[in-house]
């Protein structure tokens, strides 16, 4: 699903960062991202056989999927990544309150380590808790993905423990984090702090 574009005014005074509607027009860009192993190594799927047509369908599905909210991350008019709040039905049942899981990708390596993913998570969290009626957000990161779980620590997410699983026949382990609405309200970056 898609609800609205979100301007991320707190990111920079000189650069414009936004969350925008997914579009099939972005497929030539996004297919380049997922064809690079360094970009997809922590996504838990093999994208090597994806075609541009497959990616067009994927981007269309991001807008139509009733079990997730999706945005593209746009920096100064250029698409550099995407973010979703997904698995809403399953996680809401697991936790007993409206819950979703973050999936964030900065697909453009020159834009890594610039705070884009963290800023996108802050903006999506602000939307989820202030407009989306979410009570909890879950985020998982492979234990090897130090940058990803390190960012969750810095954002104020609570470390819940490790979870083991299987992805494409391979054993994997994630660090699991959550953020509750009541805890979000106390964070320096939450919308509630700026009302």
Backbone as CSV, one residue per row, in Angstrom:
resi,resn,N_x,N_y,N_z,CA_x,CA_y,CA_z,C_x,C_y,C_z
1,UNK,0.851,-1.182,0.000,0.000,0.000,0.000,0.888,1.234,0.000
2,UNK,0.302,2.278,-0.418,0.992,3.561,-0.411,0.003,4.583,0.132
3,UNK,0.466,5.479,1.003,-0.445,6.456,1.598,-0.176,7.882,1.137
4,UNK,1.070,8.318,1.200,1.408,9.681,0.784,2.914,9.835,0.763
5,UNK,3.403,10.845,0.033,4.818,11.186,0.064,5.138,11.805,1.427
6,UNK,6.349,11.588,1.890,6.781,12.129,3.177,8.093,12.876,2.965
7,UNK,8.093,14.167,3.248,9.327,14.950,3.210,10.090,14.726,4.505
8,UNK,11.394,14.516,4.401,12.231,14.269,5.573,13.054,15.526,5.808
9,UNK,12.424,16.504,6.403,13.027,17.824,6.571,14.217,17.830,7.515
10,UNK,14.285,16.860,8.416,15.358,16.858,9.404,16.667,16.299,8.857
11,UNK,16.695,15.781,7.634,17.916,15.144,7.124,19.019,16.155,6.822
12,UNK,18.701,17.194,6.071,19.734,18.128,5.628,19.108,19.466,5.256
13,UNK,19.869,20.517,5.407,19.401,21.833,4.980,19.691,22.073,3.508
14,UNK,20.581,21.261,2.927,20.972,21.482,1.533,20.496,20.384,0.580
15,UNK,20.107,19.227,1.112,19.656,18.120,0.264,18.200,17.810,0.580
16,UNK,17.467,17.371,-0.449,16.056,17.051,-0.255,15.873,15.541,-0.231
17,UNK,15.462,15.024,0.938,15.214,13.599,1.119,13.724,13.387,1.324
18,UNK,13.176,12.408,0.581,11.731,12.157,0.640,11.459,10.665,0.531
19,UNK,10.303,10.254,1.034,9.746,8.940,0.770,8.627,9.159,-0.238
20,UNK,8.695,8.465,-1.375,7.752,8.701,-2.465,7.125,7.388,-2.932
21,UNK,6.099,7.514,-3.732,5.346,6.361,-4.217,6.199,5.486,-5.147
22,UNK,6.196,4.154,-4.905,6.872,3.251,-5.843,6.247,3.343,-7.229
23,UNK,7.068,3.224,-8.242,6.589,3.308,-9.615,7.351,2.329,-10.494
24,UNK,6.670,1.686,-11.453,7.371,0.816,-12.404,8.438,1.555,-13.207
25,UNK,8.338,2.872,-13.280,9.339,3.660,-13.999,10.725,3.562,-13.364
26,UNK,10.772,3.136,-12.088,12.048,3.029,-11.396,12.763,1.704,-11.664
27,UNK,12.110,0.785,-12.369,12.667,-0.565,-12.568,14.079,-0.571,-13.163
28,UNK,14.392,0.251,-14.172,15.767,0.221,-14.699,16.821,0.575,-13.639
29,UNK,16.460,1.413,-12.692,17.384,1.767,-11.611,17.451,0.657,-10.574
30,UNK,16.297,0.188,-10.111,16.276,-0.793,-9.027,16.829,-2.150,-9.466
31,UNK,16.667,-2.516,-10.739,17.222,-3.788,-11.215,18.757,-3.745,-11.169
32,UNK,19.336,-2.559,-11.358,20.793,-2.421,-11.231,21.232,-2.685,-9.791
33,UNK,20.440,-2.217,-8.820,20.789,-2.448,-7.419,20.824,-3.931,-7.115
34,UNK,19.721,-4.617,-7.464,19.587,-6.017,-7.036,20.429,-6.977,-7.864
35,UNK,21.090,-6.465,-8.874,22.011,-7.311,-9.633,23.404,-7.313,-8.994
36,UNK,23.607,-6.527,-7.949,24.905,-6.406,-7.291,24.891,-7.163,-5.967
37,UNK,25.752,-8.149,-5.839,25.769,-8.988,-4.636,26.054,-8.187,-3.364
38,UNK,26.869,-7.140,-3.459,27.149,-6.360,-2.257,25.917,-5.606,-1.759
39,UNK,24.968,-5.368,-2.648,23.727,-4.692,-2.262,22.734,-5.685,-1.655
40,UNK,22.688,-6.888,-2.193,21.645,-7.842,-1.787,22.091,-8.879,-0.764
41,UNK,23.336,-8.859,-0.352,23.842,-9.960,0.480,23.100,-10.125,1.796
42,UNK,22.436,-9.079,2.304,21.693,-9.204,3.555,20.176,-9.194,3.347
43,UNK,19.729,-9.370,2.119,18.289,-9.350,1.858,17.641,-10.726,1.967
44,UNK,18.438,-11.781,1.980,17.896,-13.104,2.201,17.179,-13.721,1.018
45,UNK,17.528,-13.315,-0.182,16.919,-13.896,-1.381,17.906,-13.772,-2.538
46,UNK,17.696,-14.619,-3.532,18.533,-14.596,-4.728,17.797,-13.810,-5.812
47,UNK,18.342,-12.665,-6.166,17.720,-11.808,-7.184,18.437,-11.909,-8.523
48,UNK,19.390,-12.820,-8.663,20.248,-12.864,-9.842,19.499,-13.156,-11.138
49,UNK,18.360,-13.788,-11.063,17.612,-14.124,-12.279,16.465,-13.142,-12.572
50,UNK,16.378,-12.096,-11.776,15.317,-11.098,-11.981,15.555,-10.334,-13.284
51,UNK,14.474,-10.077,-13.994,14.513,-9.262,-15.204,13.872,-7.912,-14.918
52,UNK,13.998,-6.995,-15.844,13.342,-5.697,-15.685,11.828,-5.883,-15.592
53,UNK,11.264,-6.797,-16.392,9.822,-7.066,-16.318,9.428,-7.585,-14.930
54,UNK,10.262,-8.470,-14.357,10.003,-8.956,-12.995,10.001,-7.796,-12.004
55,UNK,10.952,-6.892,-12.180,11.066,-5.764,-11.257,9.899,-4.793,-11.431
56,UNK,9.425,-4.615,-12.657,8.230,-3.786,-12.886,7.057,-4.358,-12.090
57,UNK,6.858,-5.672,-12.169,5.768,-6.316,-11.424,5.959,-6.160,-9.922
58,UNK,7.205,-6.280,-9.474,7.492,-6.106,-8.052,7.131,-4.698,-7.582
59,UNK,7.518,-3.692,-8.351,7.219,-2.304,-7.981,5.717,-2.030,-8.000
60,UNK,5.005,-2.593,-8.971,3.544,-2.460,-8.996,2.937,-3.126,-7.773
61,UNK,3.486,-4.286,-7.409,2.989,-5.009,-6.247,3.210,-4.265,-4.943
62,UNK,4.270,-3.464,-4.872,4.525,-2.689,-3.660,3.374,-1.740,-3.366
63,UNK,2.753,-1.217,-4.396,1.644,-0.281,-4.225,0.347,-1.029,-3.908
64,UNK,0.186,-2.228,-4.474,-1.072,-2.971,-4.348,-1.136,-3.910,-3.150
65,UNK,-0.011,-4.221,-2.526,0.039,-5.198,-1.442,-0.679,-4.657,-0.202
66,UNK,-1.704,-5.368,0.258,-2.475,-4.904,1.413,-1.811,-5.254,2.745
67,UNK,-0.670,-5.962,2.714,-0.001,-6.371,3.940,1.278,-5.576,4.210
68,UNK,1.477,-4.489,3.470,2.649,-3.649,3.731,2.418,-2.238,3.203
69,UNK,3.182,-1.310,3.770,3.247,0.066,3.284,4.626,0.250,2.680
70,UNK,4.690,0.825,1.484,5.955,0.906,0.752,6.226,2.310,0.233
71,UNK,7.493,2.665,0.271,7.966,3.922,-0.305,9.315,3.705,-0.970
72,UNK,9.613,4.539,-1.943,10.961,4.654,-2.476,11.630,5.802,-1.715
73,UNK,12.946,5.713,-1.540,13.713,6.771,-0.890,14.340,7.616,-1.993
74,UNK,14.022,8.891,-1.991,14.458,9.800,-3.053,15.360,10.877,-2.459
75,UNK,16.541,11.034,-3.021,17.485,12.068,-2.603,17.707,13.021,-3.762
76,UNK,17.345,14.271,-3.578,17.499,15.303,-4.616,16.955,14.835,-5.964
77,UNK,15.790,14.203,-5.940,15.108,13.783,-7.166,15.563,12.457,-7.734
78,UNK,16.536,11.792,-7.100,17.052,10.515,-7.588,16.671,9.410,-6.600
79,UNK,16.142,8.296,-7.121,15.780,7.161,-6.286,17.061,6.453,-5.841
80,UNK,17.227,6.315,-4.512,18.446,5.691,-3.979,18.148,4.458,-3.118
81,UNK,16.884,4.174,-2.853,16.546,3.029,-2.018,15.057,2.880,-1.852
82,UNK,14.679,1.960,-0.967,13.267,1.799,-0.639,13.119,1.341,0.813
83,UNK,11.922,1.546,1.337,11.606,1.136,2.702,10.172,0.634,2.731
84,UNK,9.965,-0.423,3.506,8.628,-0.985,3.674,8.375,-1.248,5.149
85,UNK,7.121,-1.169,5.518,6.634,-1.726,6.773,5.768,-2.889,6.331
86,UNK,6.260,-4.123,6.545,5.579,-5.285,5.977,5.239,-6.325,7.044
87,UNK,4.735,-7.478,6.593,4.341,-8.587,7.470,3.349,-8.148,8.545
88,UNK,2.473,-7.222,8.205,1.566,-6.620,9.190,0.615,-7.657,9.792
89,UNK,-0.011,-8.472,8.962,-0.979,-9.451,9.479,-0.313,-10.445,10.416
90,UNK,0.792,-11.035,9.978,1.491,-12.048,10.785,2.009,-11.475,12.098
91,UNK,2.660,-10.313,12.034,3.247,-9.740,13.245,2.189,-9.166,14.180
92,UNK,1.098,-8.648,13.634,0.009,-8.163,14.491,-0.588,-9.319,15.285
93,UNK,-0.683,-10.468,14.655,-1.166,-11.656,15.355,-0.146,-12.104,16.412
94,UNK,1.125,-12.085,16.057,2.190,-12.505,16.983,2.212,-11.637,18.242
95,UNK,2.127,-10.308,18.070,2.268,-9.396,19.199,0.936,-8.980,19.826
96,UNK,-0.184,-9.203,19.140,-1.489,-8.848,19.688,-1.867,-7.382,19.537
97,UNK,-1.051,-6.609,18.836,-1.335,-5.203,18.527,-0.889,-4.958,17.093
98,UNK,-1.338,-3.855,16.484,-0.942,-3.576,15.104,0.572,-3.378,15.031
99,UNK,1.223,-4.282,14.294,2.679,-4.341,14.212,3.110,-4.549,12.769
100,UNK,4.240,-4.004,12.399,4.838,-4.252,11.098,6.345,-4.377,11.241
101,UNK,6.987,-4.901,10.207,8.439,-5.080,10.210,9.070,-4.166,9.167
102,UNK,10.193,-3.571,9.534,10.923,-2.749,8.579,11.733,-3.601,7.627
103,UNK,11.755,-3.196,6.373,12.677,-3.709,5.375,13.205,-2.473,4.648
104,UNK,14.484,-2.213,4.782,15.079,-0.992,4.238,16.269,-1.351,3.362
105,UNK,16.359,-0.704,2.223,17.479,-0.928,1.304,17.948,0.406,0.741
106,UNK,19.209,0.696,0.937,19.845,1.784,0.180,20.585,1.055,-0.938
107,UNK,20.056,1.130,-2.146,20.562,0.342,-3.257,21.707,0.970,-4.011
108,UNK,21.964,2.226,-3.733,22.977,2.980,-4.445,24.224,3.101,-3.553
109,UNK,25.246,2.216,-3.740,26.390,2.183,-2.820,27.072,3.530,-2.550
110,UNK,27.174,4.461,-3.521,27.794,5.748,-3.170,27.038,6.508,-2.069
111,UNK,25.785,6.102,-1.808,25.003,6.757,-0.764,24.975,5.971,0.545
112,UNK,25.786,4.940,0.672,25.889,4.218,1.934,26.635,5.076,2.958
113,UNK,26.331,4.840,4.203,26.982,5.502,5.343,26.740,7.010,5.383
114,UNK,25.612,7.434,4.847,25.282,8.864,4.877,24.030,9.148,5.709
115,UNK,23.524,8.121,6.393,22.359,8.316,7.260,21.018,8.259,6.553
116,UNK,21.015,7.871,5.277,19.754,7.838,4.532,18.792,6.776,5.084
117,UNK,19.317,5.582,5.360,18.467,4.521,5.895,17.900,4.883,7.254
118,UNK,18.732,5.431,8.122,18.258,5.841,9.451,17.222,6.949,9.349
119,UNK,17.452,7.905,8.471,16.477,8.988,8.291,15.157,8.455,7.745
120,UNK,15.240,7.511,6.812,14.020,6.902,6.271,13.272,6.136,7.356
121,UNK,14.006,5.413,8.215,13.365,4.691,9.318,12.690,5.657,10.290
122,UNK,13.348,6.763,10.595,12.734,7.757,11.482,11.434,8.279,10.873
123,UNK,11.478,8.640,9.593,10.290,9.198,8.937,9.165,8.175,8.861
124,UNK,9.503,6.931,8.509,8.477,5.888,8.423,7.931,5.549,9.806
125,UNK,8.788,5.561,10.834,8.316,5.341,12.205,7.375,6.460,12.630
126,UNK,7.751,7.695,12.333,6.886,8.830,12.668,5.518,8.678,12.012
127,UNK,5.495,8.298,10.738,4.212,8.073,10.062,3.451,6.914,10.724
128,UNK,4.145,5.794,10.950,3.489,4.591,11.490,2.816,4.866,12.828
129,UNK,3.507,5.583,13.703,2.963,5.799,15.040,2.007,6.979,15.117
130,UNK,2.186,7.998,14.287,1.310,9.173,14.378,0.094,9.096,13.458
131,UNK,0.217,8.387,12.323,-0.892,8.312,11.368,-1.348,6.894,11.059
132,UNK,-0.444,5.930,11.137,-0.738,4.574,10.681,-1.359,3.660,11.721
133,UNK,-1.563,4.148,12.943,-2.171,3.367,14.028,-1.353,2.163,14.452
134,UNK,-0.057,2.170,14.205,0.803,1.082,14.666,1.118,1.271,16.141
135,UNK,1.244,0.150,16.839,1.643,0.152,18.240,3.069,-0.347,18.414
136,UNK,3.589,-1.052,17.395,4.896,-1.671,17.509,5.507,-1.843,16.121
137,UNK,6.801,-1.621,16.014,7.558,-1.906,14.792,8.675,-2.878,15.163
138,UNK,8.819,-3.915,14.352,9.899,-4.872,14.537,10.907,-4.687,13.411
139,UNK,12.171,-4.860,13.724,13.221,-4.792,12.705,14.230,-5.893,13.006
140,UNK,14.628,-6.610,11.959,15.622,-7.667,12.101,16.809,-7.347,11.212
141,UNK,17.983,-7.723,11.670,19.202,-7.549,10.873,20.078,-8.772,11.078
142,UNK,20.652,-9.271,9.986,21.600,-10.369,10.109,22.690,-9.982,11.103
143,UNK,23.137,-10.959,11.895,24.154,-10.628,12.897,25.438,-10.110,12.254
144,UNK,25.694,-10.498,10.993,26.885,-10.010,10.293,26.728,-8.559,9.827
145,UNK,25.496,-8.083,9.770,25.221,-6.748,9.226,25.314,-5.706,10.349
146,UNK,26.527,-5.466,10.788,26.771,-4.594,11.939,26.211,-3.187,11.716
147,UNK,26.353,-2.655,10.499,25.842,-1.298,10.224,24.340,-1.211,10.451
148,UNK,23.615,-2.241,10.024,22.160,-2.214,10.131,21.704,-2.285,11.584
149,UNK,22.211,-3.274,12.346,21.740,-3.344,13.729,22.356,-2.251,14.586
150,UNK,23.519,-1.763,14.202,24.092,-0.624,14.916,23.222,0.614,14.771
151,UNK,22.661,0.793,13.584,21.758,1.931,13.353,20.496,1.796,14.195
152,UNK,19.971,0.586,14.321,18.778,0.375,15.151,19.066,0.703,16.614
153,UNK,20.243,0.316,17.091,20.652,0.692,18.456,20.631,2.211,18.620
154,UNK,21.256,2.909,17.668,21.354,4.371,17.756,19.997,5.049,17.676
155,UNK,19.065,4.447,16.927,17.738,5.040,16.794,16.878,4.855,18.046
156,UNK,17.290,3.988,18.940,16.525,3.785,20.164,15.637,2.556,20.145
157,UNK,15.821,1.697,19.155,15.084,0.436,19.127,15.616,-0.471,20.248
158,UNK,14.743,-1.311,20.782,15.090,-2.200,21.887,15.516,-3.563,21.352
159,UNK,16.701,-4.012,21.746,17.201,-5.318,21.329,16.456,-6.403,22.094
160,UNK,15.804,-7.310,21.356,14.997,-8.369,21.958,15.736,-9.696,22.058
161,UNK,16.790,-9.877,21.266,17.519,-11.137,21.259,17.767,-11.595,19.838
162,UNK,18.358,-12.764,19.698,18.651,-13.316,18.382,17.594,-14.333,17.991
163,UNK,17.403,-14.480,16.692,16.453,-15.446,16.145,17.143,-16.198,15.016
164,UNK,17.015,-17.520,15.044,17.594,-18.333,13.983,16.512,-18.725,13.003
165,UNK,16.913,-18.915,11.753,15.957,-19.299,10.733,16.650,-19.920,9.537
166,UNK,15.876,-20.097,8.499,16.361,-20.718,7.273,15.948,-19.826,6.105
167,UNK,16.904,-19.460,5.267,16.624,-18.656,4.077,17.236,-19.374,2.888
168,UNK,16.383,-19.784,1.966,16.836,-20.504,0.771,17.729,-21.695,1.106
169,UNK,17.360,-22.425,2.158,18.112,-23.615,2.528,19.362,-23.355,3.345
170,UNK,19.609,-22.115,3.695,20.780,-21.759,4.497,20.356,-21.322,5.895
171,UNK,21.086,-21.792,6.906,20.819,-21.358,8.277,21.304,-19.918,8.437
172,UNK,20.460,-19.098,9.060,20.797,-17.688,9.275,20.450,-17.308,10.706
173,UNK,21.001,-16.177,11.144,20.679,-15.653,12.467,20.537,-14.142,12.371
174,UNK,19.460,-13.643,12.982,19.181,-12.205,12.991,19.222,-11.682,14.416
175,UNK,19.536,-10.403,14.548,19.291,-9.668,15.779,17.902,-9.052,15.604
176,UNK,17.064,-9.180,16.615,15.685,-8.694,16.542,15.534,-7.484,17.454
177,UNK,14.941,-6.427,16.902,14.704,-5.189,17.627,13.230,-4.809,17.530
178,UNK,12.737,-4.087,18.522,11.376,-3.551,18.460,11.379,-2.107,18.958
179,UNK,10.359,-1.391,18.516,10.101,-0.053,19.034,8.611,0.058,19.291
180,UNK,8.250,0.345,20.535,6.849,0.521,20.915,6.476,1.984,20.781
181,UNK,5.204,2.218,20.493,4.722,3.589,20.326,5.027,4.428,21.564
182,UNK,4.814,3.873,22.755,5.043,4.652,23.982,6.524,5.033,24.126
183,UNK,7.419,4.165,23.652,8.856,4.484,23.723,9.259,5.465,22.631
184,UNK,8.637,5.341,21.463,8.890,6.283,20.362,8.594,7.711,20.791
185,UNK,7.526,7.897,21.550,7.128,9.247,21.979,8.217,9.945,22.784
186,UNK,9.094,9.162,23.405,10.154,9.730,24.250,11.445,10.006,23.488
187,UNK,11.542,9.564,22.242,12.773,9.735,21.473,12.913,11.164,20.960
188,UNK,14.139,11.649,20.882,14.381,13.037,20.460,13.924,13.305,19.047
189,UNK,13.893,12.276,18.192,13.542,12.480,16.790,12.057,12.239,16.498
190,UNK,11.278,11.849,17.486,9.866,11.556,17.207,9.096,12.847,16.926
191,UNK,8.037,12.706,16.127,7.180,13.857,15.831,6.608,14.464,17.100
192,UNK,6.322,13.621,18.081,5.713,14.105,19.322,6.636,15.095,20.032
193,UNK,7.946,14.958,19.834,8.892,15.880,20.467,8.860,17.263,19.810
194,UNK,8.297,17.322,18.608,8.342,18.588,17.862,6.973,19.237,17.719
195,UNK,5.950,18.674,18.359,4.591,19.263,18.277,4.511,20.531,19.092
